[in-house]
Amino acid sequence: MLHPRVGRCCSYSAEPEGRGTQGVAIKTRWKLAIDPSEEAALAENATRCPNVPIKVQLAR
């Protein structure tokens, strides 16, 4: 079983740069671009947060 804080570490609130799962959802929802350093940070975060579902509702 994962430590209870793992889910929190993967969330946007724990990632000031918006690199957690909620940050990914926001970027996806609004189709926002990311730069190469942000892409690298997102990829690194994803390896620490495997199998964390991300729900996205696209903006109209």
Secondary structure, DSSP 8 states (H G I E B T S, - for coil): ---THHHHHTSGGG-TTS-SHHHHHHHHHTT----HHHHHHHHHHHHHSTT---------
